[in-house]
Amino acid sequence: MFNIIILIRMAHQYNSKRNMGRHKTGVRPKHTGRHLGGDRLISESDNHSMKVEDGEYKFTLGNWTTAGWHWDGETEDAWLFLNRMRKSTVKDNLIKDMNQQEFEAFKKVIEQELEKGNFGLYGLSGDNAEWHFGQSEWVDYESEFDYYQKEYNLSDEEREKLADKTSELEKPVTFEEFEKNYGDNYKDDIRNIIVTSDSLQELMNEEKWEDLTQQMYEDVSQEHQEKFSEAVYDALDELGYKGKKLPSDQKTLGEAI
């Protein structure tokens, strides 16, 4: 009996030591906290996410259920993600979730994109609303055709024909054309905003971008106005209306001025 008790105690001591060894030297659970270099979730809500997988950024925006749209992006889309988040209702979530170490890493990616020649102009100058869907109205067509009807003494029927022909001839303004014509004008300002931003909150501050984006919108508007002017003059020529233009001395004093 005594020997049995001793054996039981020895077995209990052996098992206790073995379990302590497992606790000290066993495989530790995967760390899911924030650290540079490994997989990690940086920020997430129903309408956005930002994470790192295998050293690459993964972004999402929107959702099909409540927003009715969804976008996925990767490291090369960091500019688009930044611009779309800057104008979103969930940007404060990202600002709150991203610590300074994560911001420095993300800023470095943006700076690398600058070096590659990607200055984020697509998102800054209107994004899909302008360059894909064409939702903006840059030309006041009613006012323009009111002017040409008076200037060329056109009947209502002739005005309608001019509007139809102009629409047929008017060429769209493409992002590639806009970037070629104006892109170099913005590069120094964009680089300066990125380099001088010391936090995500500062980088996403609308006031920092206001003057620059306003200039872009004015330039986009100018491009549309020039395309319209080219088309309407070609339309006047094709329809034979140029000869109908009233001489200055037949206009009222107000019209002449």
C-alpha beads as a LAMMPS data file, in Angstrom:
LAMMPS data file: protein, C-alpha beads

257 atoms
256 bonds

1 atom types
1 bond types

-500.0 500.0 xlo xhi
-500.0 500.0 ylo yhi
-500.0 500.0 zlo zhi

Masses

1 110.0

Atoms # bond

1 1 1 0.000 0.000 0.000
2 1 1 2.793 2.326 0.936
3 1 1 4.555 1.618 -2.403
4 1 1 1.392 2.395 -4.351
5 1 1 1.050 5.777 -2.640
6 1 1 4.683 6.596 -3.456
7 1 1 4.189 5.633 -7.118
8 1 1 1.061 7.818 -7.356
9 1 1 2.925 10.801 -5.904
10 1 1 5.879 10.275 -8.272
11 1 1 3.529 10.108 -11.273
12 1 1 1.746 13.301 -10.174
13 1 1 5.071 15.146 -9.782
14 1 1 6.245 13.948 -13.224
15 1 1 3.048 15.060 -14.948
16 1 1 3.157 18.442 -13.183
17 1 1 6.733 19.087 -14.331
18 1 1 5.893 17.976 -17.892
19 1 1 2.927 20.327 -18.051
20 1 1 5.021 23.214 -16.715
21 1 1 7.560 22.528 -19.421
22 1 1 4.881 22.659 -22.095
23 1 1 3.648 25.950 -20.727
24 1 1 7.117 27.466 -20.901
25 1 1 8.391 26.061 -24.154
26 1 1 5.273 25.203 -26.149
27 1 1 4.101 27.014 -29.355
28 1 1 2.823 30.486 -28.506
29 1 1 -0.466 31.672 -30.010
30 1 1 -0.113 33.911 -33.079
31 1 1 0.207 37.571 -32.096
32 1 1 -2.484 39.675 -33.765
33 1 1 -1.468 43.054 -32.371
34 1 1 -0.140 45.906 -34.512
35 1 1 3.468 45.656 -35.568
36 1 1 5.273 46.454 -38.784
37 1 1 6.253 43.591 -41.016
38 1 1 3.563 41.003 -40.265
39 1 1 -0.065 40.415 -41.177
40 1 1 -2.325 42.782 -39.290
41 1 1 -5.695 44.475 -39.329
42 1 1 -5.302 48.249 -39.103
43 1 1 -8.879 49.488 -39.311
44 1 1 -12.296 48.055 -40.118
45 1 1 -15.977 49.008 -40.196
46 1 1 -19.030 48.011 -42.223
47 1 1 -17.874 50.381 -44.974
48 1 1 -14.091 50.117 -44.978
49 1 1 -11.111 48.000 -44.086
50 1 1 -7.361 48.394 -44.193
51 1 1 -5.016 45.530 -43.444
52 1 1 -1.653 44.040 -44.372
53 1 1 -1.278 40.526 -45.756
54 1 1 2.072 39.088 -46.815
55 1 1 3.616 42.552 -46.715
56 1 1 0.995 44.113 -49.025
57 1 1 -1.819 46.487 -48.176
58 1 1 -5.397 45.358 -48.764
59 1 1 -8.178 47.946 -48.850
60 1 1 -11.955 47.762 -49.129
61 1 1 -14.612 50.465 -49.294
62 1 1 -18.396 50.236 -49.313
63 1 1 -20.489 47.089 -49.177
64 1 1 -23.194 45.624 -51.389
65 1 1 -25.732 45.242 -48.596
66 1 1 -26.175 48.814 -47.369
67 1 1 -24.029 51.002 -49.625
68 1 1 -24.892 49.292 -52.909
69 1 1 -21.279 49.290 -54.145
70 1 1 -17.953 47.747 -53.209
71 1 1 -14.300 48.471 -54.014
72 1 1 -11.171 46.404 -53.396
73 1 1 -7.665 47.803 -53.609
74 1 1 -4.074 46.773 -53.033
75 1 1 -0.800 48.577 -52.265
76 1 1 -0.671 50.268 -55.666
77 1 1 -4.130 51.709 -54.962
78 1 1 -3.033 53.483 -51.774
79 1 1 -3.670 56.872 -53.375
80 1 1 -7.237 55.989 -54.321
81 1 1 -7.912 54.651 -50.855
82 1 1 -6.511 57.802 -49.265
83 1 1 -8.562 60.137 -51.473
84 1 1 -11.779 58.170 -51.098
85 1 1 -11.384 57.866 -47.331
86 1 1 -10.581 61.583 -47.081
87 1 1 -14.058 62.365 -48.428
88 1 1 -15.895 59.524 -46.673
89 1 1 -18.090 59.451 -43.577
90 1 1 -15.857 56.830 -41.933
91 1 1 -12.531 58.656 -42.180
92 1 1 -12.579 59.357 -38.431
93 1 1 -12.602 55.590 -37.833
94 1 1 -9.361 55.220 -39.767
95 1 1 -7.771 58.242 -38.075
96 1 1 -8.633 56.780 -34.659
97 1 1 -7.428 53.259 -35.483
98 1 1 -4.140 54.048 -37.256
99 1 1 -1.278 54.599 -34.834
100 1 1 1.761 56.743 -35.674
101 1 1 3.930 53.775 -36.623
102 1 1 1.309 52.575 -39.089
103 1 1 0.956 56.110 -40.472
104 1 1 4.677 56.383 -41.143
105 1 1 4.600 53.071 -43.005
106 1 1 1.564 54.135 -45.055
107 1 1 3.073 57.550 -45.796
108 1 1 6.204 55.835 -47.074
109 1 1 4.088 53.833 -49.532
110 1 1 2.468 57.062 -50.797
111 1 1 5.903 58.663 -51.205
112 1 1 7.072 55.614 -53.175
113 1 1 4.081 56.054 -55.472
114 1 1 5.143 59.681 -56.001
115 1 1 8.569 58.470 -57.080
116 1 1 6.884 56.174 -59.607
117 1 1 5.036 59.172 -61.056
118 1 1 1.674 58.356 -59.443
119 1 1 0.431 61.608 -57.903
120 1 1 -3.130 60.498 -57.267
121 1 1 -4.605 62.865 -59.853
122 1 1 -7.446 60.519 -60.773
123 1 1 -8.980 60.611 -57.313
124 1 1 -8.102 64.236 -56.601
125 1 1 -9.622 65.597 -59.816
126 1 1 -13.008 63.910 -59.607
127 1 1 -12.532 60.140 -59.370
128 1 1 -15.103 57.851 -61.020
129 1 1 -17.866 60.441 -60.702
130 1 1 -16.039 62.595 -63.240
131 1 1 -13.884 60.238 -65.279
132 1 1 -16.103 57.154 -65.474
133 1 1 -19.717 58.188 -64.927
134 1 1 -19.465 61.838 -66.061
135 1 1 -21.926 63.008 -63.422
136 1 1 -20.719 66.615 -63.264
137 1 1 -22.255 69.366 -65.421
138 1 1 -19.435 71.651 -66.447
139 1 1 -21.220 73.555 -69.230
140 1 1 -24.470 75.519 -68.801
141 1 1 -25.903 74.424 -72.134
142 1 1 -29.154 76.380 -71.834
143 1 1 -27.342 79.652 -71.273
144 1 1 -24.814 78.886 -74.001
145 1 1 -27.460 78.166 -76.641
146 1 1 -29.461 81.204 -75.523
147 1 1 -26.369 83.228 -76.336
148 1 1 -25.775 81.607 -79.737
149 1 1 -29.438 81.925 -80.693
150 1 1 -29.281 85.682 -80.138
151 1 1 -25.785 86.062 -81.567
152 1 1 -26.664 84.275 -84.816
153 1 1 -30.330 85.290 -85.036
154 1 1 -31.535 81.695 -84.950
155 1 1 -35.122 80.504 -84.846
156 1 1 -36.137 78.029 -82.158
157 1 1 -35.937 75.226 -84.707
158 1 1 -32.447 76.297 -85.783
159 1 1 -31.367 76.515 -82.169
160 1 1 -32.540 72.926 -81.641
161 1 1 -30.588 71.760 -84.669
162 1 1 -27.497 73.570 -83.384
163 1 1 -27.827 71.881 -79.996
164 1 1 -28.199 68.436 -81.589
165 1 1 -25.247 68.929 -83.947
166 1 1 -23.058 70.288 -81.137
167 1 1 -23.877 67.271 -78.992
168 1 1 -22.933 65.035 -81.891
169 1 1 -19.576 66.770 -82.430
170 1 1 -18.569 67.502 -78.831
171 1 1 -15.685 65.290 -77.715
172 1 1 -15.420 64.048 -74.119
173 1 1 -12.659 65.205 -71.819
174 1 1 -10.614 62.170 -70.806
175 1 1 -8.498 61.771 -67.690
176 1 1 -5.459 60.939 -69.819
177 1 1 -5.855 64.217 -71.697
178 1 1 -6.349 66.177 -68.492
179 1 1 -3.298 64.581 -66.871
180 1 1 -1.170 65.339 -69.930
181 1 1 -2.255 68.975 -70.113
182 1 1 -2.256 69.854 -66.426
183 1 1 -0.579 67.104 -64.400
184 1 1 2.831 68.743 -64.064
185 1 1 1.213 71.875 -62.598
186 1 1 0.154 70.044 -59.442
187 1 1 3.061 67.737 -58.638
188 1 1 5.052 70.054 -56.381
189 1 1 1.976 71.014 -54.345
190 1 1 0.917 67.373 -53.917
191 1 1 4.404 66.310 -52.868
192 1 1 4.575 69.173 -50.372
193 1 1 1.254 68.218 -48.763
194 1 1 2.391 64.616 -48.335
195 1 1 5.874 65.398 -47.033
196 1 1 4.754 68.041 -44.532
197 1 1 1.921 65.949 -43.039
198 1 1 3.012 64.493 -39.705
199 1 1 -0.145 62.523 -38.958
200 1 1 -3.032 60.885 -40.779
201 1 1 -5.409 63.502 -39.397
202 1 1 -3.264 66.255 -40.903
203 1 1 -2.934 64.424 -44.212
204 1 1 -6.701 63.984 -44.472
205 1 1 -7.512 67.562 -43.482
206 1 1 -9.666 69.057 -46.242
207 1 1 -8.174 72.513 -45.725
208 1 1 -4.771 71.230 -46.840
209 1 1 -6.231 70.067 -50.149
210 1 1 -8.846 72.770 -50.712
211 1 1 -6.853 75.213 -52.863
212 1 1 -5.310 72.444 -54.945
213 1 1 -8.537 70.578 -55.668
214 1 1 -10.318 73.846 -56.447
215 1 1 -7.660 74.612 -59.067
216 1 1 -8.099 71.139 -60.513
217 1 1 -11.866 71.592 -60.790
218 1 1 -11.361 74.926 -62.547
219 1 1 -8.954 73.298 -64.988
220 1 1 -11.368 70.427 -65.654
221 1 1 -14.121 72.993 -66.253
222 1 1 -11.879 74.869 -68.670
223 1 1 -11.221 71.669 -70.613
224 1 1 -14.954 71.019 -70.965
225 1 1 -15.633 74.599 -72.006
226 1 1 -12.975 74.439 -74.708
227 1 1 -14.362 71.161 -76.049
228 1 1 -17.834 72.690 -76.159
229 1 1 -16.625 75.845 -77.937
230 1 1 -14.826 73.796 -80.581
231 1 1 -17.931 71.684 -81.162
232 1 1 -20.413 74.564 -81.351
233 1 1 -18.328 76.483 -83.896
234 1 1 -17.924 73.370 -86.023
235 1 1 -21.702 72.848 -85.758
236 1 1 -22.407 76.441 -86.818
237 1 1 -20.161 75.908 -89.830
238 1 1 -21.690 72.569 -90.850
239 1 1 -25.232 73.929 -90.550
240 1 1 -24.367 77.059 -92.506
241 1 1 -25.350 79.360 -89.646
242 1 1 -22.155 81.407 -89.422
243 1 1 -23.427 83.815 -92.065
244 1 1 -26.471 84.562 -89.931
245 1 1 -24.423 86.331 -87.266
246 1 1 -25.738 89.818 -86.696
247 1 1 -23.322 92.694 -87.385
248 1 1 -22.413 94.656 -84.280
249 1 1 -24.290 97.753 -85.470
250 1 1 -27.576 95.782 -85.574
251 1 1 -27.368 94.743 -81.935
252 1 1 -28.806 96.720 -79.081
253 1 1 -26.349 98.755 -77.043
254 1 1 -26.538 96.234 -74.198
255 1 1 -25.870 93.267 -76.510
256 1 1 -22.987 95.031 -78.224
257 1 1 -21.345 95.770 -74.895

Bonds

1 1 1 2
2 1 2 3
3 1 3 4
4 1 4 5
5 1 5 6
6 1 6 7
7 1 7 8
8 1 8 9
9 1 9 10
10 1 10 11
11 1 11 12
12 1 12 13
13 1 13 14
14 1 14 15
15 1 15 16
16 1 16 17
17 1 17 18
18 1 18 19
19 1 19 20
20 1 20 21
21 1 21 22
22 1 22 23
23 1 23 24
24 1 24 25
25 1 25 26
26 1 26 27
27 1 27 28
28 1 28 29
29 1 29 30
30 1 30 31
31 1 31 32
32 1 32 33
33 1 33 34
34 1 34 35
35 1 35 36
36 1 36 37
37 1 37 38
38 1 38 39
39 1 39 40
40 1 40 41
41 1 41 42
42 1 42 43
43 1 43 44
44 1 44 45
45 1 45 46
46 1 46 47
47 1 47 48
48 1 48 49
49 1 49 50
50 1 50 51
51 1 51 52
52 1 52 53
53 1 53 54
54 1 54 55
55 1 55 56
56 1 56 57
57 1 57 58
58 1 58 59
59 1 59 60
60 1 60 61
61 1 61 62
62 1 62 63
63 1 63 64
64 1 64 65
65 1 65 66
66 1 66 67
67 1 67 68
68 1 68 69
69 1 69 70
70 1 70 71
71 1 71 72
72 1 72 73
73 1 73 74
74 1 74 75
75 1 75 76
76 1 76 77
77 1 77 78
78 1 78 79
79 1 79 80
80 1 80 81
81 1 81 82
82 1 82 83
83 1 83 84
84 1 84 85
85 1 85 86
86 1 86 87
87 1 87 88
88 1 88 89
89 1 89 90
90 1 90 91
91 1 91 92
92 1 92 93
93 1 93 94
94 1 94 95
95 1 95 96
96 1 96 97
97 1 97 98
98 1 98 99
99 1 99 100
100 1 100 101
101 1 101 102
102 1 102 103
103 1 103 104
104 1 104 105
105 1 105 106
106 1 106 107
107 1 107 108
108 1 108 109
109 1 109 110
110 1 110 111
111 1 111 112
112 1 112 113
113 1 113 114
114 1 114 115
115 1 115 116
116 1 116 117
117 1 117 118
118 1 118 119
119 1 119 120
120 1 120 121
121 1 121 122
122 1 122 123
123 1 123 124
124 1 124 125
125 1 125 126
126 1 126 127
127 1 127 128
128 1 128 129
129 1 129 130
130 1 130 131
131 1 131 132
132 1 132 133
133 1 133 134
134 1 134 135
135 1 135 136
136 1 136 137
137 1 137 138
138 1 138 139
139 1 139 140
140 1 140 141
141 1 141 142
142 1 142 143
143 1 143 144
144 1 144 145
145 1 145 146
146 1 146 147
147 1 147 148
148 1 148 149
149 1 149 150
150 1 150 151
151 1 151 152
152 1 152 153
153 1 153 154
154 1 154 155
155 1 155 156
156 1 156 157
157 1 157 158
158 1 158 159
159 1 159 160
160 1 160 161
161 1 161 162
162 1 162 163
163 1 163 164
164 1 164 165
165 1 165 166
166 1 166 167
167 1 167 168
168 1 168 169
169 1 169 170
170 1 170 171
171 1 171 172
172 1 172 173
173 1 173 174
174 1 174 175
175 1 175 176
176 1 176 177
177 1 177 178
178 1 178 179
179 1 179 180
180 1 180 181
181 1 181 182
182 1 182 183
183 1 183 184
184 1 184 185
185 1 185 186
186 1 186 187
187 1 187 188
188 1 188 189
189 1 189 190
190 1 190 191
191 1 191 192
192 1 192 193
193 1 193 194
194 1 194 195
195 1 195 196
196 1 196 197
197 1 197 198
198 1 198 199
199 1 199 200
200 1 200 201
201 1 201 202
202 1 202 203
203 1 203 204
204 1 204 205
205 1 205 206
206 1 206 207
207 1 207 208
208 1 208 209
209 1 209 210
210 1 210 211
211 1 211 212
212 1 212 213
213 1 213 214
214 1 214 215
215 1 215 216
216 1 216 217
217 1 217 218
218 1 218 219
219 1 219 220
220 1 220 221
221 1 221 222
222 1 222 223
223 1 223 224
224 1 224 225
225 1 225 226
226 1 226 227
227 1 227 228
228 1 228 229
229 1 229 230
230 1 230 231
231 1 231 232
232 1 232 233
233 1 233 234
234 1 234 235
235 1 235 236
236 1 236 237
237 1 237 238
238 1 238 239
239 1 239 240
240 1 240 241
241 1 241 242
242 1 242 243
243 1 243 244
244 1 244 245
245 1 245 246
246 1 246 247
247 1 247 248
248 1 248 249
249 1 249 250
250 1 250 251
251 1 251 252
252 1 252 253
253 1 253 254
254 1 254 255
255 1 255 256
256 1 256 257
